[in-house]
Amino acid sequence: MEDVAEELNVKLPQVRALVKSGELPAIQIGGRGMWRVERVALENYIQERYAQAREDIANETHS
C-alpha cells in the first residue's frame, strides 16, 4: 500500500483509513495483513475524487 500512498501523495495511515472505510476497495492477501489495491480500483477512486471536486466547485460558484 506504500505505492498507493505515494500515488495519492498521502501518508500510509490515510490509505489504511480509506481501505478500512471501504472508500478505496482492496483485498487482503495472506495472513500477515497484506492488502492489495488493484490499479483499476485506484484509478476509479481518483476519478471519483476529481468528479467530487468538480461538483464541490460548481456548488460553491452557485451559492
PDBQT receptor file of N, H, CA, C and O in Angstrom, charges set to zero:
ATOM      1  N   MET A   1       0.805  -1.184   0.000  1.00  0.00    +0.000 N 
ATOM      2  CA  MET A   1       0.000   0.000   0.000  1.00  0.00    +0.000 C 
ATOM      3  C   MET A   1       0.855   1.259   0.000  1.00  0.00    +0.000 C 
ATOM      4  O   MET A   1       0.344   2.367  -0.167  1.00  0.00    +0.000 OA
ATOM      5  N   GLU A   2       2.148   1.085   0.187  1.00  0.00    +0.000 N 
ATOM      6  H   GLU A   2       2.563   0.185   0.323  1.00  0.00    +0.000 HD
ATOM      7  CA  GLU A   2       3.028   2.240   0.148  1.00  0.00    +0.000 C 
ATOM      8  C   GLU A   2       2.984   2.922  -1.218  1.00  0.00    +0.000 C 
ATOM      9  O   GLU A   2       3.054   4.147  -1.314  1.00  0.00    +0.000 OA
ATOM     10  N   ASP A   3       2.867   2.106  -2.281  1.00  0.00    +0.000 N 
ATOM     11  H   ASP A   3       2.811   1.111  -2.203  1.00  0.00    +0.000 HD
ATOM     12  CA  ASP A   3       2.808   2.681  -3.620  1.00  0.00    +0.000 C 
ATOM     13  C   ASP A   3       1.516   3.479  -3.819  1.00  0.00    +0.000 C 
ATOM     14  O   ASP A   3       1.507   4.477  -4.540  1.00  0.00    +0.000 OA
ATOM     15  N   VAL A   4       0.433   3.042  -3.186  1.00  0.00    +0.000 N 
ATOM     16  H   VAL A   4       0.440   2.232  -2.601  1.00  0.00    +0.000 HD
ATOM     17  CA  VAL A   4      -0.830   3.780  -3.270  1.00  0.00    +0.000 C 
ATOM     18  C   VAL A   4      -0.683   5.118  -2.542  1.00  0.00    +0.000 C 
ATOM     19  O   VAL A   4      -1.129   6.152  -3.038  1.00  0.00    +0.000 OA
ATOM     20  N   ALA A   5      -0.061   5.091  -1.374  1.00  0.00    +0.000 N 
ATOM     21  H   ALA A   5       0.301   4.250  -0.971  1.00  0.00    +0.000 HD
ATOM     22  CA  ALA A   5       0.163   6.323  -0.620  1.00  0.00    +0.000 C 
ATOM     23  C   ALA A   5       0.997   7.300  -1.445  1.00  0.00    +0.000 C 
ATOM     24  O   ALA A   5       0.713   8.497  -1.484  1.00  0.00    +0.000 OA
ATOM     25  N   GLU A   6       2.021   6.779  -2.095  1.00  0.00    +0.000 N 
ATOM     26  H   GLU A   6       2.253   5.807  -2.063  1.00  0.00    +0.000 HD
ATOM     27  CA  GLU A   6       2.866   7.635  -2.926  1.00  0.00    +0.000 C 
ATOM     28  C   GLU A   6       2.073   8.215  -4.095  1.00  0.00    +0.000 C 
ATOM     29  O   GLU A   6       2.186   9.402  -4.399  1.00  0.00    +0.000 OA
ATOM     30  N   GLU A   7       1.280   7.384  -4.741  1.00  0.00    +0.000 N 
ATOM     31  H   GLU A   7       1.188   6.419  -4.494  1.00  0.00    +0.000 HD
ATOM     32  CA  GLU A   7       0.478   7.830  -5.888  1.00  0.00    +0.000 C 
ATOM     33  C   GLU A   7      -0.510   8.927  -5.492  1.00  0.00    +0.000 C 
ATOM     34  O   GLU A   7      -0.719   9.886  -6.235  1.00  0.00    +0.000 OA
ATOM     35  N   LEU A   8      -1.116   8.773  -4.307  1.00  0.00    +0.000 N 
ATOM     36  H   LEU A   8      -0.946   7.994  -3.703  1.00  0.00    +0.000 HD
ATOM     37  CA  LEU A   8      -2.091   9.754  -3.838  1.00  0.00    +0.000 C 
ATOM     38  C   LEU A   8      -1.436  10.920  -3.101  1.00  0.00    +0.000 C 
ATOM     39  O   LEU A   8      -2.098  11.904  -2.770  1.00  0.00    +0.000 OA
ATOM     40  N   ASN A   9      -0.136  10.805  -2.848  1.00  0.00    +0.000 N 
ATOM     41  H   ASN A   9       0.402  10.006  -3.117  1.00  0.00    +0.000 HD
ATOM     42  CA  ASN A   9       0.616  11.825  -2.126  1.00  0.00    +0.000 C 
ATOM     43  C   ASN A   9       0.046  12.045  -0.720  1.00  0.00    +0.000 C 
ATOM     44  O   ASN A   9      -0.151  13.174  -0.272  1.00  0.00    +0.000 OA
ATOM     45  N   VAL A  10      -0.212  10.915  -0.044  1.00  0.00    +0.000 N 
ATOM     46  H   VAL A  10      -0.052   9.997  -0.408  1.00  0.00    +0.000 HD
ATOM     47  CA  VAL A  10      -0.696  10.933   1.331  1.00  0.00    +0.000 C 
ATOM     48  C   VAL A  10       0.146   9.961   2.150  1.00  0.00    +0.000 C 
ATOM     49  O   VAL A  10       0.951   9.206   1.606  1.00  0.00    +0.000 OA
ATOM     50  N   LYS A  11      -0.051   9.993   3.446  1.00  0.00    +0.000 N 
ATOM     51  H   LYS A  11      -0.705  10.607   3.887  1.00  0.00    +0.000 HD
ATOM     52  CA  LYS A  11       0.653   9.070   4.341  1.00  0.00    +0.000 C 
ATOM     53  C   LYS A  11      -0.055   7.712   4.349  1.00  0.00    +0.000 C 
ATOM     54  O   LYS A  11      -1.248   7.619   4.060  1.00  0.00    +0.000 OA
ATOM     55  N   LEU A  12       0.690   6.679   4.681  1.00  0.00    +0.000 N 
ATOM     56  H   LEU A  12       1.659   6.755   4.917  1.00  0.00    +0.000 HD
ATOM     57  CA  LEU A  12       0.171   5.319   4.717  1.00  0.00    +0.000 C 
ATOM     58  C   LEU A  12      -1.049   5.173   5.631  1.00  0.00    +0.000 C 
ATOM     59  O   LEU A  12      -1.989   4.471   5.256  1.00  0.00    +0.000 OA
ATOM     60  N   PRO A  13      -1.080   5.803   6.816  1.00  0.00    +0.000 N 
ATOM     61  CA  PRO A  13      -2.289   5.675   7.646  1.00  0.00    +0.000 C 
ATOM     62  C   PRO A  13      -3.561   6.194   6.954  1.00  0.00    +0.000 C 
ATOM     63  O   PRO A  13      -4.651   5.678   7.202  1.00  0.00    +0.000 OA
ATOM     64  N   GLN A  14      -3.430   7.194   6.105  1.00  0.00    +0.000 N 
ATOM     65  H   GLN A  14      -2.545   7.613   5.903  1.00  0.00    +0.000 HD
ATOM     66  CA  GLN A  14      -4.587   7.699   5.367  1.00  0.00    +0.000 C 
ATOM     67  C   GLN A  14      -5.095   6.646   4.384  1.00  0.00    +0.000 C 
ATOM     68  O   GLN A  14      -6.304   6.470   4.232  1.00  0.00    +0.000 OA
ATOM     69  N   VAL A  15      -4.181   5.953   3.723  1.00  0.00    +0.000 N 
ATOM     70  H   VAL A  15      -3.199   6.096   3.847  1.00  0.00    +0.000 HD
ATOM     71  CA  VAL A  15      -4.584   4.881   2.803  1.00  0.00    +0.000 C 
ATOM     72  C   VAL A  15      -5.271   3.773   3.586  1.00  0.00    +0.000 C 
ATOM     73  O   VAL A  15      -6.301   3.253   3.157  1.00  0.00    +0.000 OA
ATOM     74  N   ARG A  16      -4.714   3.414   4.717  1.00  0.00    +0.000 N 
ATOM     75  H   ARG A  16      -3.878   3.836   5.066  1.00  0.00    +0.000 HD
ATOM     76  CA  ARG A  16      -5.340   2.378   5.549  1.00  0.00    +0.000 C 
ATOM     77  C   ARG A  16      -6.751   2.782   5.961  1.00  0.00    +0.000 C 
ATOM     78  O   ARG A  16      -7.658   1.951   5.957  1.00  0.00    +0.000 OA
ATOM     79  N   ALA A  17      -6.944   4.049   6.314  1.00  0.00    +0.000 N 
ATOM     80  H   ALA A  17      -6.206   4.725   6.318  1.00  0.00    +0.000 HD
ATOM     81  CA  ALA A  17      -8.269   4.540   6.698  1.00  0.00    +0.000 C 
ATOM     82  C   ALA A  17      -9.235   4.471   5.520  1.00  0.00    +0.000 C 
ATOM     83  O   ALA A  17     -10.399   4.111   5.699  1.00  0.00    +0.000 OA
ATOM     84  N   LEU A  18      -8.772   4.808   4.324  1.00  0.00    +0.000 N 
ATOM     85  H   LEU A  18      -7.827   5.100   4.178  1.00  0.00    +0.000 HD
ATOM     86  CA  LEU A  18      -9.620   4.727   3.135  1.00  0.00    +0.000 C 
ATOM     87  C   LEU A  18     -10.045   3.292   2.856  1.00  0.00    +0.000 C 
ATOM     88  O   LEU A  18     -11.192   3.035   2.493  1.00  0.00    +0.000 OA
ATOM     89  N   VAL A  19      -9.113   2.362   3.029  1.00  0.00    +0.000 N 
ATOM     90  H   VAL A  19      -8.180   2.571   3.325  1.00  0.00    +0.000 HD
ATOM     91  CA  VAL A  19      -9.416   0.940   2.812  1.00  0.00    +0.000 C 
ATOM     92  C   VAL A  19     -10.378   0.456   3.891  1.00  0.00    +0.000 C 
ATOM     93  O   VAL A  19     -11.367  -0.211   3.586  1.00  0.00    +0.000 OA
ATOM     94  N   LYS A  20     -10.097   0.785   5.141  1.00  0.00    +0.000 N 
ATOM     95  H   LYS A  20      -9.294   1.326   5.388  1.00  0.00    +0.000 HD
ATOM     96  CA  LYS A  20     -10.934   0.338   6.248  1.00  0.00    +0.000 C 
ATOM     97  C   LYS A  20     -12.357   0.856   6.118  1.00  0.00    +0.000 C 
ATOM     98  O   LYS A  20     -13.304   0.143   6.453  1.00  0.00    +0.000 OA
ATOM     99  N   SER A  21     -12.526   2.090   5.636  1.00  0.00    +0.000 N 
ATOM    100  H   SER A  21     -11.757   2.668   5.364  1.00  0.00    +0.000 HD
ATOM    101  CA  SER A  21     -13.864   2.675   5.484  1.00  0.00    +0.000 C 
ATOM    102  C   SER A  21     -14.604   2.107   4.280  1.00  0.00    +0.000 C 
ATOM    103  O   SER A  21     -15.818   2.270   4.159  1.00  0.00    +0.000 OA
ATOM    104  N   GLY A  22     -13.868   1.438   3.384  1.00  0.00    +0.000 N 
ATOM    105  H   GLY A  22     -12.881   1.307   3.482  1.00  0.00    +0.000 HD
ATOM    106  CA  GLY A  22     -14.474   0.912   2.168  1.00  0.00    +0.000 C 
ATOM    107  C   GLY A  22     -14.476   1.907   1.023  1.00  0.00    +0.000 C 
ATOM    108  O   GLY A  22     -14.932   1.594  -0.076  1.00  0.00    +0.000 OA
ATOM    109  N   GLU A  23     -13.970   3.102   1.276  1.00  0.00    +0.000 N 
ATOM    110  H   GLU A  23     -13.599   3.356   2.169  1.00  0.00    +0.000 HD
ATOM    111  CA  GLU A  23     -13.923   4.124   0.232  1.00  0.00    +0.000 C 
ATOM    112  C   GLU A  23     -12.964   3.737  -0.889  1.00  0.00    +0.000 C 
ATOM    113  O   GLU A  23     -13.205   4.045  -2.056  1.00  0.00    +0.000 OA
ATOM    114  N   LEU A  24     -11.894   3.072  -0.532  1.00  0.00    +0.000 N 
ATOM    115  H   LEU A  24     -11.699   2.822   0.416  1.00  0.00    +0.000 HD
ATOM    116  CA  LEU A  24     -10.926   2.580  -1.508  1.00  0.00    +0.000 C 
ATOM    117  C   LEU A  24     -10.946   1.055  -1.454  1.00  0.00    +0.000 C 
ATOM    118  O   LEU A  24     -10.445   0.467  -0.496  1.00  0.00    +0.000 OA
ATOM    119  N   PRO A  25     -11.519   0.405  -2.475  1.00  0.00    +0.000 N 
ATOM    120  CA  PRO A  25     -11.620  -1.058  -2.457  1.00  0.00    +0.000 C 
ATOM    121  C   PRO A  25     -10.246  -1.723  -2.460  1.00  0.00    +0.000 C 
ATOM    122  O   PRO A  25      -9.342  -1.319  -3.191  1.00  0.00    +0.000 OA
ATOM    123  N   ALA A  26     -10.114  -2.748  -1.627  1.00  0.00    +0.000 N 
ATOM    124  H   ALA A  26     -10.848  -3.076  -1.033  1.00  0.00    +0.000 HD
ATOM    125  CA  ALA A  26      -8.864  -3.505  -1.541  1.00  0.00    +0.000 C 
ATOM    126  C   ALA A  26      -9.201  -4.924  -1.110  1.00  0.00    +0.000 C 
ATOM    127  O   ALA A  26     -10.285  -5.198  -0.595  1.00  0.00    +0.000 OA
ATOM    128  N   ILE A  27      -8.256  -5.810  -1.331  1.00  0.00    +0.000 N 
ATOM    129  H   ILE A  27      -7.375  -5.588  -1.750  1.00  0.00    +0.000 HD
ATOM    130  CA  ILE A  27      -8.409  -7.181  -0.872  1.00  0.00    +0.000 C 
ATOM    131  C   ILE A  27      -7.230  -7.515   0.029  1.00  0.00    +0.000 C 
ATOM    132  O   ILE A  27      -6.120  -7.020  -0.166  1.00  0.00    +0.000 OA
ATOM    133  N   GLN A  28      -7.488  -8.360   1.016  1.00  0.00    +0.000 N 
ATOM    134  H   GLN A  28      -8.390  -8.762   1.175  1.00  0.00    +0.000 HD
ATOM    135  CA  GLN A  28      -6.425  -8.798   1.903  1.00  0.00    +0.000 C 
ATOM    136  C   GLN A  28      -5.883 -10.115   1.381  1.00  0.00    +0.000 C 
ATOM    137  O   GLN A  28      -6.638 -11.031   1.055  1.00  0.00    +0.000 OA
ATOM    138  N   ILE A  29      -4.572 -10.194   1.308  1.00  0.00    +0.000 N 
ATOM    139  H   ILE A  29      -3.958  -9.449   1.572  1.00  0.00    +0.000 HD
ATOM    140  CA  ILE A  29      -3.926 -11.416   0.836  1.00  0.00    +0.000 C 
ATOM    141  C   ILE A  29      -2.972 -11.909   1.914  1.00  0.00    +0.000 C 
ATOM    142  O   ILE A  29      -2.310 -11.118   2.585  1.00  0.00    +0.000 OA
ATOM    143  N   GLY A  30      -2.912 -13.188   2.064  1.00  0.00    +0.000 N 
ATOM    144  H   GLY A  30      -3.449 -13.831   1.518  1.00  0.00    +0.000 HD
ATOM    145  CA  GLY A  30      -2.016 -13.766   3.057  1.00  0.00    +0.000 C 
ATOM    146  C   GLY A  30      -2.507 -13.526   4.471  1.00  0.00    +0.000 C 
ATOM    147  O   GLY A  30      -3.536 -12.885   4.685  1.00  0.00    +0.000 OA
ATOM    148  N   GLY A  31      -1.783 -14.032   5.403  1.00  0.00    +0.000 N 
ATOM    149  H   GLY A  31      -0.947 -14.553   5.228  1.00  0.00    +0.000 HD
ATOM    150  CA  GLY A  31      -2.179 -13.919   6.794  1.00  0.00    +0.000 C 
ATOM    151  C   GLY A  31      -1.460 -12.828   7.554  1.00  0.00    +0.000 C 
ATOM    152  O   GLY A  31      -1.604 -12.729   8.772  1.00  0.00    +0.000 OA
ATOM    153  N   ARG A  32      -0.706 -12.024   6.878  1.00  0.00    +0.000 N 
ATOM    154  H   ARG A  32      -0.590 -12.104   5.888  1.00  0.00    +0.000 HD
ATOM    155  CA  ARG A  32       0.107 -11.023   7.561  1.00  0.00    +0.000 C 
ATOM    156  C   ARG A  32      -0.459  -9.619   7.405  1.00  0.00    +0.000 C 
ATOM    157  O   ARG A  32       0.263  -8.638   7.583  1.00  0.00    +0.000 OA
ATOM    158  N   GLY A  33      -1.723  -9.514   7.078  1.00  0.00    +0.000 N 
ATOM    159  H   GLY A  33      -2.309 -10.312   6.933  1.00  0.00    +0.000 HD
ATOM    160  CA  GLY A  33      -2.333  -8.201   6.958  1.00  0.00    +0.000 C 
ATOM    161  C   GLY A  33      -1.916  -7.438   5.717  1.00  0.00    +0.000 C 
ATOM    162  O   GLY A  33      -1.977  -6.209   5.689  1.00  0.00    +0.000 OA
ATOM    163  N   MET A  34      -1.493  -8.161   4.694  1.00  0.00    +0.000 N 
ATOM    164  H   MET A  34      -1.443  -9.159   4.718  1.00  0.00    +0.000 HD
ATOM    165  CA  MET A  34      -1.099  -7.509   3.444  1.00  0.00    +0.000 C 
ATOM    166  C   MET A  34      -2.362  -7.176   2.642  1.00  0.00    +0.000 C 
ATOM    167  O   MET A  34      -3.252  -8.013   2.492  1.00  0.00    +0.000 OA
ATOM    168  N   TRP A  35      -2.424  -5.962   2.139  1.00  0.00    +0.000 N 
ATOM    169  H   TRP A  35      -1.700  -5.283   2.261  1.00  0.00    +0.000 HD
ATOM    170  CA  TRP A  35      -3.565  -5.514   1.367  1.00  0.00    +0.000 C 
ATOM    171  C   TRP A  35      -3.124  -5.184  -0.045  1.00  0.00    +0.000 C 
ATOM    172  O   TRP A  35      -2.007  -4.718  -0.270  1.00  0.00    +0.000 OA
ATOM    173  N   ARG A  36      -4.009  -5.430  -0.985  1.00  0.00    +0.000 N 
ATOM    174  H   ARG A  36      -4.916  -5.809  -0.802  1.00  0.00    +0.000 HD
ATOM    175  CA  ARG A  36      -3.722  -5.126  -2.386  1.00  0.00    +0.000 C 
ATOM    176  C   ARG A  36      -4.841  -4.234  -2.923  1.00  0.00    +0.000 C 
ATOM    177  O   ARG A  36      -6.026  -4.529  -2.774  1.00  0.00    +0.000 OA
ATOM    178  N   VAL A  37      -4.429  -3.150  -3.542  1.00  0.00    +0.000 N 
ATOM    179  H   VAL A  37      -3.466  -2.910  -3.663  1.00  0.00    +0.000 HD
ATOM    180  CA  VAL A  37      -5.362  -2.257  -4.219  1.00  0.00    +0.000 C 
ATOM    181  C   VAL A  37      -5.094  -2.415  -5.712  1.00  0.00    +0.000 C 
ATOM    182  O   VAL A  37      -4.004  -2.104  -6.193  1.00  0.00    +0.000 OA
ATOM    183  N   GLU A  38      -6.090  -2.896  -6.435  1.00  0.00    +0.000 N 
ATOM    184  H   GLU A  38      -6.976  -3.148  -6.045  1.00  0.00    +0.000 HD
ATOM    185  CA  GLU A  38      -5.929  -3.072  -7.873  1.00  0.00    +0.000 C 
ATOM    186  C   GLU A  38      -5.793  -1.710  -8.551  1.00  0.00    +0.000 C 
ATOM    187  O   GLU A  38      -6.395  -0.731  -8.109  1.00  0.00    +0.000 OA
ATOM    188  N   ARG A  39      -5.017  -1.650  -9.603  1.00  0.00    +0.000 N 
ATOM    189  H   ARG A  39      -4.528  -2.445  -9.962  1.00  0.00    +0.000 HD
ATOM    190  CA  ARG A  39      -4.781  -0.408 -10.349  1.00  0.00    +0.000 C 
ATOM    191  C   ARG A  39      -6.102   0.220 -10.787  1.00  0.00    +0.000 C 
ATOM    192  O   ARG A  39      -6.281   1.433 -10.672  1.00  0.00    +0.000 OA
ATOM    193  N   VAL A  40      -7.026  -0.597 -11.287  1.00  0.00    +0.000 N 
ATOM    194  H   VAL A  40      -6.881  -1.582 -11.380  1.00  0.00    +0.000 HD
ATOM    195  CA  VAL A  40      -8.306  -0.062 -11.767  1.00  0.00    +0.000 C 
ATOM    196  C   VAL A  40      -9.105   0.539 -10.605  1.00  0.00    +0.000 C 
ATOM    197  O   VAL A  40      -9.771   1.558 -10.783  1.00  0.00    +0.000 OA
ATOM    198  N   ALA A  41      -9.048  -0.074  -9.424  1.00  0.00    +0.000 N 
ATOM    199  H   ALA A  41      -8.507  -0.902  -9.280  1.00  0.00    +0.000 HD
ATOM    200  CA  ALA A  41      -9.752   0.462  -8.258  1.00  0.00    +0.000 C 
ATOM    201  C   ALA A  41      -9.155   1.807  -7.856  1.00  0.00    +0.000 C 
ATOM    202  O   ALA A  41      -9.883   2.735  -7.504  1.00  0.00    +0.000 OA
ATOM    203  N   LEU A  42      -7.835   1.908  -7.910  1.00  0.00    +0.000 N 
ATOM    204  H   LEU A  42      -7.243   1.154  -8.197  1.00  0.00    +0.000 HD
ATOM    205  CA  LEU A  42      -7.175   3.166  -7.579  1.00  0.00    +0.000 C 
ATOM    206  C   LEU A  42      -7.531   4.239  -8.599  1.00  0.00    +0.000 C 
ATOM    207  O   LEU A  42      -7.835   5.371  -8.222  1.00  0.00    +0.000 OA
ATOM    208  N   GLU A  43      -7.498   3.904  -9.874  1.00  0.00    +0.000 N 
ATOM    209  H   GLU A  43      -7.251   2.985 -10.180  1.00  0.00    +0.000 HD
ATOM    210  CA  GLU A  43      -7.850   4.871 -10.916  1.00  0.00    +0.000 C 
ATOM    211  C   GLU A  43      -9.301   5.326 -10.775  1.00  0.00    +0.000 C 
ATOM    212  O   GLU A  43      -9.600   6.509 -10.936  1.00  0.00    +0.000 OA
ATOM    213  N   ASN A  44     -10.201   4.390 -10.475  1.00  0.00    +0.000 N 
ATOM    214  H   ASN A  44      -9.958   3.429 -10.344  1.00  0.00    +0.000 HD
ATOM    215  CA  ASN A  44     -11.605   4.753 -10.261  1.00  0.00    +0.000 C 
ATOM    216  C   ASN A  44     -11.756   5.687  -9.070  1.00  0.00    +0.000 C 
ATOM    217  O   ASN A  44     -12.510   6.658  -9.130  1.00  0.00    +0.000 OA
ATOM    218  N   TYR A  45     -11.043   5.399  -7.994  1.00  0.00    +0.000 N 
ATOM    219  H   TYR A  45     -10.430   4.610  -7.945  1.00  0.00    +0.000 HD
ATOM    220  CA  TYR A  45     -11.087   6.241  -6.811  1.00  0.00    +0.000 C 
ATOM    221  C   TYR A  45     -10.627   7.659  -7.153  1.00  0.00    +0.000 C 
ATOM    222  O   TYR A  45     -11.260   8.637  -6.755  1.00  0.00    +0.000 OA
ATOM    223  N   ILE A  46      -9.536   7.763  -7.883  1.00  0.00    +0.000 N 
ATOM    224  H   ILE A  46      -9.021   6.969  -8.206  1.00  0.00    +0.000 HD
ATOM    225  CA  ILE A  46      -9.011   9.081  -8.267  1.00  0.00    +0.000 C 
ATOM    226  C   ILE A  46     -10.027   9.826  -9.127  1.00  0.00    +0.000 C 
ATOM    227  O   ILE A  46     -10.272  11.012  -8.906  1.00  0.00    +0.000 OA
ATOM    228  N   GLN A  47     -10.617   9.148 -10.100  1.00  0.00    +0.000 N 
ATOM    229  H   GLN A  47     -10.418   8.185 -10.280  1.00  0.00    +0.000 HD
ATOM    230  CA  GLN A  47     -11.609   9.788 -10.969  1.00  0.00    +0.000 C 
ATOM    231  C   GLN A  47     -12.834  10.240 -10.168  1.00  0.00    +0.000 C 
ATOM    232  O   GLN A  47     -13.389  11.307 -10.433  1.00  0.00    +0.000 OA
ATOM    233  N   GLU A  48     -13.252   9.439  -9.198  1.00  0.00    +0.000 N 
ATOM    234  H   GLU A  48     -12.801   8.573  -8.983  1.00  0.00    +0.000 HD
ATOM    235  CA  GLU A  48     -14.377   9.819  -8.345  1.00  0.00    +0.000 C 
ATOM    236  C   GLU A  48     -14.056  11.069  -7.533  1.00  0.00    +0.000 C 
ATOM    237  O   GLU A  48     -14.915  11.930  -7.343  1.00  0.00    +0.000 OA
ATOM    238  N   ARG A  49     -12.817  11.166  -7.053  1.00  0.00    +0.000 N 
ATOM    239  H   ARG A  49     -12.119  10.467  -7.207  1.00  0.00    +0.000 HD
ATOM    240  CA  ARG A  49     -12.421  12.348  -6.279  1.00  0.00    +0.000 C 
ATOM    241  C   ARG A  49     -12.412  13.596  -7.172  1.00  0.00    +0.000 C 
ATOM    242  O   ARG A  49     -12.819  14.674  -6.741  1.00  0.00    +0.000 OA
ATOM    243  N   TYR A  50     -11.945  13.441  -8.423  1.00  0.00    +0.000 N 
ATOM    244  H   TYR A  50     -11.614  12.565  -8.773  1.00  0.00    +0.000 HD
ATOM    245  CA  TYR A  50     -11.981  14.564  -9.363  1.00  0.00    +0.000 C 
ATOM    246  C   TYR A  50     -13.419  14.994  -9.623  1.00  0.00    +0.000 C 
ATOM    247  O   TYR A  50     -13.717  16.188  -9.643  1.00  0.00    +0.000 OA
ATOM    248  N   ALA A  51     -14.303  14.035  -9.819  1.00  0.00    +0.000 N 
ATOM    249  H   ALA A  51     -14.061  13.065  -9.803  1.00  0.00    +0.000 HD
ATOM    250  CA  ALA A  51     -15.709  14.354 -10.068  1.00  0.00    +0.000 C 
ATOM    251  C   ALA A  51     -16.312  15.073  -8.862  1.00  0.00    +0.000 C 
ATOM    252  O   ALA A  51     -17.054  16.041  -9.023  1.00  0.00    +0.000 OA
ATOM    253  N   GLN A  52     -15.997  14.606  -7.664  1.00  0.00    +0.000 N 
ATOM    254  H   GLN A  52     -15.393  13.819  -7.533  1.00  0.00    +0.000 HD
ATOM    255  CA  GLN A  52     -16.498  15.249  -6.450  1.00  0.00    +0.000 C 
ATOM    256  C   GLN A  52     -15.955  16.667  -6.326  1.00  0.00    +0.000 C 
ATOM    257  O   GLN A  52     -16.682  17.578  -5.931  1.00  0.00    +0.000 OA
ATOM    258  N   ALA A  53     -14.689  16.856  -6.659  1.00  0.00    +0.000 N 
ATOM    259  H   ALA A  53     -14.098  16.116  -6.980  1.00  0.00    +0.000 HD
ATOM    260  CA  ALA A  53     -14.089  18.193  -6.595  1.00  0.00    +0.000 C 
ATOM    261  C   ALA A  53     -14.782  19.134  -7.576  1.00  0.00    +0.000 C 
ATOM    262  O   ALA A  53     -15.064  20.283  -7.238  1.00  0.00    +0.000 OA
ATOM    263  N   ARG A  54     -15.058  18.651  -8.794  1.00  0.00    +0.000 N 
ATOM    264  H   ARG A  54     -14.829  17.717  -9.069  1.00  0.00    +0.000 HD
ATOM    265  CA  ARG A  54     -15.768  19.483  -9.775  1.00  0.00    +0.000 C 
ATOM    266  C   ARG A  54     -17.148  19.868  -9.265  1.00  0.00    +0.000 C 
ATOM    267  O   ARG A  54     -17.579  21.012  -9.411  1.00  0.00    +0.000 OA
ATOM    268  N   GLU A  55     -17.838  18.900  -8.666  1.00  0.00    +0.000 N 
ATOM    269  H   GLU A  55     -17.489  17.971  -8.548  1.00  0.00    +0.000 HD
ATOM    270  CA  GLU A  55     -19.175  19.161  -8.131  1.00  0.00    +0.000 C 
ATOM    271  C   GLU A  55     -19.109  20.178  -6.989  1.00  0.00    +0.000 C 
ATOM    272  O   GLU A  55     -19.930  21.093  -6.919  1.00  0.00    +0.000 OA
ATOM    273  N   ASP A  56     -18.139  20.015  -6.104  1.00  0.00    +0.000 N 
ATOM    274  H   ASP A  56     -17.472  19.271  -6.161  1.00  0.00    +0.000 HD
ATOM    275  CA  ASP A  56     -17.974  20.954  -4.991  1.00  0.00    +0.000 C 
ATOM    276  C   ASP A  56     -17.710  22.367  -5.499  1.00  0.00    +0.000 C 
ATOM    277  O   ASP A  56     -18.273  23.331  -4.981  1.00  0.00    +0.000 OA
ATOM    278  N   ILE A  57     -16.860  22.488  -6.504  1.00  0.00    +0.000 N 
ATOM    279  H   ILE A  57     -16.402  21.704  -6.924  1.00  0.00    +0.000 HD
ATOM    280  CA  ILE A  57     -16.537  23.805  -7.069  1.00  0.00    +0.000 C 
ATOM    281  C   ILE A  57     -17.770  24.412  -7.721  1.00  0.00    +0.000 C 
ATOM    282  O   ILE A  57     -18.044  25.600  -7.551  1.00  0.00    +0.000 OA
ATOM    283  N   ALA A  58     -18.511  23.605  -8.463  1.00  0.00    +0.000 N 
ATOM    284  H   ALA A  58     -18.288  22.640  -8.601  1.00  0.00    +0.000 HD
ATOM    285  CA  ALA A  58     -19.727  24.105  -9.109  1.00  0.00    +0.000 C 
ATOM    286  C   ALA A  58     -20.741  24.578  -8.075  1.00  0.00    +0.000 C 
ATOM    287  O   ALA A  58     -21.396  25.601  -8.273  1.00  0.00    +0.000 OA
ATOM    288  N   ASN A  59     -20.875  23.845  -6.979  1.00  0.00    +0.000 N 
ATOM    289  H   ASN A  59     -20.342  23.014  -6.818  1.00  0.00    +0.000 HD
ATOM    290  CA  ASN A  59     -21.810  24.234  -5.926  1.00  0.00    +0.000 C 
ATOM    291  C   ASN A  59     -21.385  25.521  -5.238  1.00  0.00    +0.000 C 
ATOM    292  O   ASN A  59     -22.234  26.318  -4.838  1.00  0.00    +0.000 OA
ATOM    293  N   GLU A  60     -20.083  25.734  -5.097  1.00  0.00    +0.000 N 
ATOM    294  H   GLU A  60     -19.393  25.087  -5.423  1.00  0.00    +0.000 HD
ATOM    295  CA  GLU A  60     -19.583  26.963  -4.481  1.00  0.00    +0.000 C 
ATOM    296  C   GLU A  60     -19.874  28.167  -5.343  1.00  0.00    +0.000 C 
ATOM    297  O   GLU A  60     -20.192  29.236  -4.822  1.00  0.00    +0.000 OA
ATOM    298  N   THR A  61     -19.773  28.019  -6.658  1.00  0.00    +0.000 N 
ATOM    299  H   THR A  61     -19.514  27.150  -7.081  1.00  0.00    +0.000 HD
ATOM    300  CA  THR A  61     -19.989  29.156  -7.556  1.00  0.00    +0.000 C 
ATOM    301  C   THR A  61     -21.465  29.485  -7.685  1.00  0.00    +0.000 C 
ATOM    302  O   THR A  61     -21.811  30.593  -8.095  1.00  0.00    +0.000 OA
ATOM    303  N   HIS A  62     -22.350  28.546  -7.345  1.00  0.00    +0.000 N 
ATOM    304  H   HIS A  62     -22.069  27.646  -7.012  1.00  0.00    +0.000 HD
ATOM    305  CA  HIS A  62     -23.790  28.793  -7.430  1.00  0.00    +0.000 C 
ATOM    306  C   HIS A  62     -24.368  29.243  -6.097  1.00  0.00    +0.000 C 
ATOM    307  O   HIS A  62     -25.568  29.496  -5.995  1.00  0.00    +0.000 OA
ATOM    308  N   SER A  63     -23.532  29.345  -5.084  1.00  0.00    +0.000 N 
ATOM    309  H   SER A  63     -22.557  29.139  -5.167  1.00  0.00    +0.000 HD
ATOM    310  CA  SER A  63     -24.030  29.738  -3.749  1.00  0.00    +0.000 C 
ATOM    311  C   SER A  63     -24.024  31.233  -3.580  1.00  0.00    +0.000 C 
ATOM    312  O   SER A  63     -24.409  31.736  -2.524  1.00  0.00    +0.000 OA
TER     313      SER A  63
